[in-house]
């Protein structure tokens, strides 16, 4: 994963971030990297157990947790649940993003704790050896990077926000042209899946991570988040990753038309 490019949405704005507005009215934040010391995180048992229990209730199956060995800022684990009858995909959910609150603006404080989810096709290779190959590992690396990013850059992520993979955006892996991450409401989970209530009183909002194309981000910048959301829904694009899916953005009109 490259560092984030321009975070497009309306996150909180830290002091070392520049912002401007797109034609569609969304704020574009340009994050500046800054040096800091490594800050060891050892994990939050209440959060890990809370995510595991939430999955057991809403996405039952033989759950596996990929534990992070050495963690900076937050300890990001990835919980996986294999396909089941009526659920033809593997579910991935992070635990660790909500270990710390995000730097949310005053009006969005109730959303300062969040975790992320994606889904993979049932035949996606997830064995330990397969994950040594970038073509297989990039969705896992992406969800872990995005879970740590708001703490690393002292910002806020919410539904409708997009994060390019670098500036200019680079493809997430060798088997795809997808290069930007969009946060949305999970569309594949059952009712109640998008909200996790922890015993310590934290409410954790679960956001779906949808990889998208650069011209789909350009469409959003021009038309707004609601227009992109409607376009993706029209074409059935969800958090279920299809690395070869074509862009759904309308083709740009040339200078001359017949």
TORLO-474200 format. One record per residue (C-alpha): residue number from 1; z, x, y negated; chain. Coordinates in Angstrom, 2 decimals. Layout:
! TORLO-474200
<NUM <Z X Y> A>
...
This chain:
! TORLO-474200
<1 <0.00 0.00 0.00> A>
<2 <-0.84 1.19 -3.48> A>
<3 <1.58 0.50 -6.30> A>
<4 <1.26 -2.88 -7.95> A>
<5 <-1.40 -3.49 -10.53> A>
<6 <-1.01 -6.16 -13.17> A>
<7 <1.45 -8.83 -12.04> A>
<8 <-0.12 -12.08 -13.14> A>
<9 <2.21 -15.03 -13.66> A>
<10 <5.32 -15.59 -15.74> A>
<11 <7.97 -13.22 -14.43> A>
<12 <10.85 -11.83 -16.45> A>
<13 <9.76 -8.87 -18.53> A>
<14 <11.72 -5.62 -18.22> A>
<15 <11.79 -3.18 -21.10> A>
<16 <9.20 -0.81 -19.60> A>
<17 <6.61 -3.56 -19.01> A>
<18 <3.73 -4.55 -21.29> A>
<19 <2.37 -8.09 -21.30> A>
<20 <-0.59 -10.10 -22.55> A>
<21 <-2.09 -13.51 -21.79> A>
<22 <-5.20 -14.41 -19.79> A>
<23 <-7.84 -16.93 -20.81> A>
<24 <-6.19 -19.41 -18.43> A>
<25 <-2.86 -19.07 -20.25> A>
<26 <-0.99 -16.94 -17.70> A>
<27 <1.03 -13.92 -18.71> A>
<28 <-0.22 -10.59 -17.35> A>
<29 <2.41 -7.90 -16.93> A>
<30 <1.50 -4.22 -16.69> A>
<31 <4.37 -2.43 -14.98> A>
<32 <5.02 1.20 -15.80> A>
<33 <6.46 3.30 -12.98> A>
<34 <9.64 5.15 -13.88> A>
<35 <11.65 7.82 -12.11> A>
<36 <14.95 6.89 -10.51> A>
<37 <17.20 8.16 -7.74> A>
<38 <16.90 6.84 -4.19> A>
<39 <19.48 4.07 -3.70> A>
<40 <20.45 3.58 -0.06> A>
<41 <20.72 -0.02 1.14> A>
<42 <22.41 -0.77 4.46> A>
<43 <21.64 -4.46 4.81> A>
<44 <23.35 -7.81 4.34> A>
<45 <24.61 -9.23 7.64> A>
<46 <25.12 -12.71 6.18> A>
<47 <21.52 -12.79 4.95> A>
<48 <20.04 -11.44 8.21> A>
<49 <22.01 -13.99 10.25> A>
<50 <21.11 -16.74 7.80> A>
<51 <17.38 -16.06 8.11> A>
<52 <17.63 -15.82 11.91> A>
<53 <19.47 -19.14 12.11> A>
<54 <17.01 -20.79 9.74> A>
<55 <14.10 -19.71 11.95> A>
<56 <15.87 -20.92 15.10> A>
<57 <16.18 -24.37 13.54> A>
<58 <12.72 -24.65 11.99> A>
<59 <10.45 -22.33 14.01> A>
<60 <12.07 -22.13 17.45> A>
<61 <10.96 -19.36 19.80> A>
<62 <11.83 -15.91 21.07> A>
<63 <12.68 -14.21 17.81> A>
<64 <12.29 -10.45 17.33> A>
<65 <13.66 -8.55 14.32> A>
<66 <12.01 -5.31 13.20> A>
<67 <14.85 -3.42 11.54> A>
<68 <14.15 -0.96 8.75> A>
<69 <15.62 2.46 9.53> A>
<70 <16.06 3.87 6.01> A>
<71 <16.04 1.50 3.03> A>
<72 <15.78 1.99 -0.70> A>
<73 <17.35 -0.69 -3.00> A>
<74 <17.24 -3.47 -0.39> A>
<75 <17.19 -3.37 3.41> A>
<76 <14.04 -5.28 4.38> A>
<77 <13.81 -6.46 8.00> A>
<78 <10.96 -8.55 9.38> A>
<79 <11.68 -11.45 11.73> A>
<80 <8.82 -12.50 14.03> A>
<81 <8.41 -15.66 16.11> A>
<82 <5.45 -15.96 18.52> A>
<83 <3.11 -18.93 18.79> A>
<84 <4.24 -22.11 20.54> A>
<85 <2.61 -25.43 21.46> A>
<86 <1.45 -27.00 18.21> A>
<87 <1.97 -23.70 16.34> A>
<88 <-0.98 -21.42 16.98> A>
<89 <0.18 -18.41 15.00> A>
<90 <2.89 -15.76 14.83> A>
<91 <5.41 -16.36 12.02> A>
<92 <6.78 -13.42 10.01> A>
<93 <9.71 -13.80 7.59> A>
<94 <11.57 -11.11 5.66> A>
<95 <15.30 -10.72 5.25> A>
<96 <16.43 -8.36 2.50> A>
<97 <14.59 -9.45 -0.61> A>
<98 <17.51 -11.81 -1.34> A>
<99 <20.05 -9.02 -0.86> A>
<100 <19.92 -8.70 -4.67> A>
<101 <19.02 -11.30 -7.29> A>
<102 <15.70 -10.83 -9.04> A>
<103 <15.55 -10.37 -12.80> A>
<104 <14.74 -14.03 -13.38> A>
<105 <14.29 -15.57 -16.83> A>
<106 <17.03 -17.98 -17.94> A>
<107 <15.04 -21.09 -17.03> A>
<108 <14.39 -19.80 -13.48> A>
<109 <17.81 -18.52 -12.44> A>
<110 <18.01 -20.92 -9.48> A>
<111 <15.02 -19.07 -7.98> A>
<112 <16.43 -15.54 -8.30> A>
<113 <16.99 -15.24 -4.53> A>
<114 <13.84 -15.29 -2.40> A>
<115 <12.30 -14.18 0.88> A>
<116 <8.67 -14.07 2.01> A>
<117 <6.67 -15.41 4.94> A>
<118 <3.19 -14.88 6.36> A>
<119 <1.46 -15.96 9.57> A>
<120 <-0.81 -13.97 11.87> A>
<121 <-3.41 -15.14 14.41> A>
<122 <-2.02 -15.35 17.96> A>
<123 <-4.13 -12.40 19.11> A>
<124 <-3.07 -10.08 16.25> A>
<125 <-1.90 -6.79 17.83> A>
<126 <1.80 -6.29 17.15> A>
<127 <2.85 -3.82 19.84> A>
<128 <4.51 -0.67 18.52> A>
<129 <1.46 1.45 19.34> A>
<130 <-0.90 -1.03 17.64> A>
<131 <1.14 -0.92 14.43> A>
<132 <0.30 2.77 14.10> A>
<133 <-3.20 1.56 13.15> A>
<134 <-3.58 0.46 9.52> A>
<135 <-5.94 -2.33 10.57> A>
<136 <-3.03 -3.95 12.42> A>
<137 <-0.07 -2.88 10.28> A>
<138 <-1.17 -3.80 6.76> A>
<139 <0.21 -7.39 6.77> A>
<140 <3.63 -6.05 7.79> A>
<141 <3.51 -3.27 5.20> A>
<142 <2.38 -5.78 2.57> A>
<143 <5.22 -8.26 3.14> A>
<144 <7.80 -5.45 3.14> A>
<145 <6.37 -3.91 -0.04> A>
<146 <6.35 -7.26 -1.82> A>
<147 <9.95 -7.98 -0.77> A>
<148 <11.13 -4.72 -2.37> A>
<149 <8.82 -4.80 -5.40> A>
<150 <10.81 -7.10 -7.77> A>
<151 <13.86 -4.86 -7.38> A>
<152 <11.89 -1.65 -7.69> A>
<153 <10.22 -2.83 -10.91> A>
<154 <13.08 -5.01 -12.19> A>
<155 <10.93 -8.12 -12.38> A>
<156 <10.65 -11.63 -10.97> A>
<157 <8.23 -13.17 -8.48> A>
<158 <7.61 -16.88 -7.99> A>
<159 <4.94 -19.24 -6.70> A>
<160 <1.65 -18.88 -8.55> A>
<161 <2.19 -15.19 -9.29> A>
<162 <-0.43 -12.69 -8.13> A>
<163 <-0.01 -8.95 -7.52> A>
<164 <-3.10 -6.74 -7.09> A>
<165 <-2.93 -3.78 -4.74> A>
<166 <-3.25 -1.13 -7.43> A>
<167 <-5.35 -1.01 -10.57> A>
<168 <-8.19 -1.45 -9.82> A>
<169 <-7.23 -3.35 -6.66> A>
<170 <-7.86 -1.64 -3.32> A>
<171 <-8.37 -3.44 0.01> A>
<172 <-5.15 -3.88 1.97> A>
<173 <-6.69 -2.37 5.09> A>
<174 <-9.90 -1.01 6.62> A>
<175 <-10.74 -4.36 8.23> A>
<176 <-10.57 -6.55 5.12> A>
<177 <-11.72 -6.94 1.52> A>
<178 <-8.57 -8.88 0.58> A>
<179 <-6.81 -6.89 -2.12> A>
<180 <-4.36 -9.12 -4.04> A>
<181 <-1.25 -11.05 -3.04> A>
<182 <-0.60 -14.63 -4.18> A>
<183 <2.79 -16.30 -3.80> A>
<184 <2.72 -19.98 -2.88> A>
<185 <4.77 -22.67 -1.15> A>
<186 <4.60 -22.29 2.65> A>
<187 <2.07 -24.70 4.08> A>
<188 <2.54 -23.98 7.79> A>
<189 <6.28 -24.55 8.15> A>
<190 <7.98 -27.90 8.82> A>
<191 <9.95 -29.89 6.27> A>
<192 <12.93 -27.90 5.03> A>
<193 <11.39 -24.54 5.96> A>
<194 <10.97 -23.39 2.34> A>
<195 <14.68 -23.41 1.48> A>
<196 <17.42 -21.37 3.15> A>
<197 <21.06 -22.21 2.48> A>
<198 <23.45 -19.34 3.23> A>
<199 <27.16 -19.80 4.07> A>
<200 <28.15 -17.74 1.01> A>
<201 <26.52 -20.29 -1.32> A>
<202 <23.24 -18.52 -2.00> A>
<203 <20.11 -20.66 -1.98> A>
<204 <17.14 -18.58 -0.89> A>
<205 <13.63 -19.86 -1.63> A>
<206 <11.00 -18.94 0.92> A>
<207 <7.59 -18.11 -0.57> A>
<208 <4.36 -17.77 1.38> A>
<209 <2.35 -14.61 0.81> A>
<210 <-1.39 -15.37 0.69> A>
<211 <-3.79 -12.38 0.55> A>
<212 <-6.74 -13.18 -1.72> A>
<213 <-9.90 -11.60 -3.14> A>
<214 <-10.29 -9.97 -6.52> A>
<215 <-12.73 -12.63 -7.77> A>
<216 <-10.22 -15.32 -6.76> A>
<217 <-7.71 -13.64 -9.08> A>
<218 <-10.40 -13.51 -11.78> A>
<219 <-10.92 -17.26 -11.27> A>
<220 <-7.20 -17.82 -11.76> A>
<221 <-7.13 -15.72 -14.92> A>
<222 <-9.91 -17.86 -16.34> A>
<223 <-8.95 -21.31 -15.05> A>
<224 <-5.22 -21.06 -14.32> A>
<225 <-2.97 -21.10 -11.26> A>
<226 <-3.35 -24.83 -10.56> A>
<227 <-7.14 -24.50 -10.40> A>
<228 <-6.92 -21.63 -7.91> A>
<229 <-4.34 -23.50 -5.84> A>
<230 <-6.62 -26.54 -5.62> A>
<231 <-9.58 -24.36 -4.66> A>
<232 <-7.69 -22.62 -1.87> A>
<233 <-6.35 -25.91 -0.53> A>
<234 <-9.87 -27.38 -0.59> A>
<235 <-11.05 -24.55 1.68> A>
<236 <-7.98 -24.60 3.93> A>
<237 <-6.67 -21.19 2.88> A>
<238 <-2.99 -20.77 3.79> A>
<239 <-0.58 -17.95 4.58> A>
<240 <-2.31 -17.59 7.98> A>
<241 <-4.12 -14.30 7.47> A>
<242 <-7.84 -14.11 8.19> A>
<243 <-8.91 -10.58 7.21> A>
<244 <-12.61 -11.47 7.26> A>
<245 <-12.54 -14.74 5.34> A>
<246 <-15.04 -14.91 2.48> A>
<247 <-13.97 -15.54 -1.08> A>
<248 <-13.83 -19.20 -2.14> A>
<249 <-14.29 -18.40 -5.84> A>
<250 <-17.43 -19.95 -7.36> A>
<251 <-20.18 -17.35 -7.89> A>
<252 <-20.36 -16.06 -11.43> A>
<253 <-23.35 -17.27 -13.38> A>
<254 <-25.81 -14.63 -14.43> A>
<255 <-27.30 -14.36 -17.89> A>
<256 <-30.51 -16.08 -16.76> A>
<257 <-30.77 -19.19 -14.61> A>
<258 <-33.78 -21.02 -13.24> A>
